[in-house]
């Protein structure tokens, strides 16, 4: 039973990581199109600013 719970947890973690990656890539595309290179650099180093950009771009 424990193996099933551990496997389900692992699947959930993998899905969460994939979703985060997809969101970050979507943000990078939007920032690149807008010519916001400095925002890309800052978002890479500042999690709070990254969250702010996700909200700004509705991601």
ABEGO torsion letter per residue (X at the ends): XAAAAAAAAAAAAAAAAAAAAAAAAAAAAAAAAAGBAAAAAAAAABAAAAAAAAAAAGX
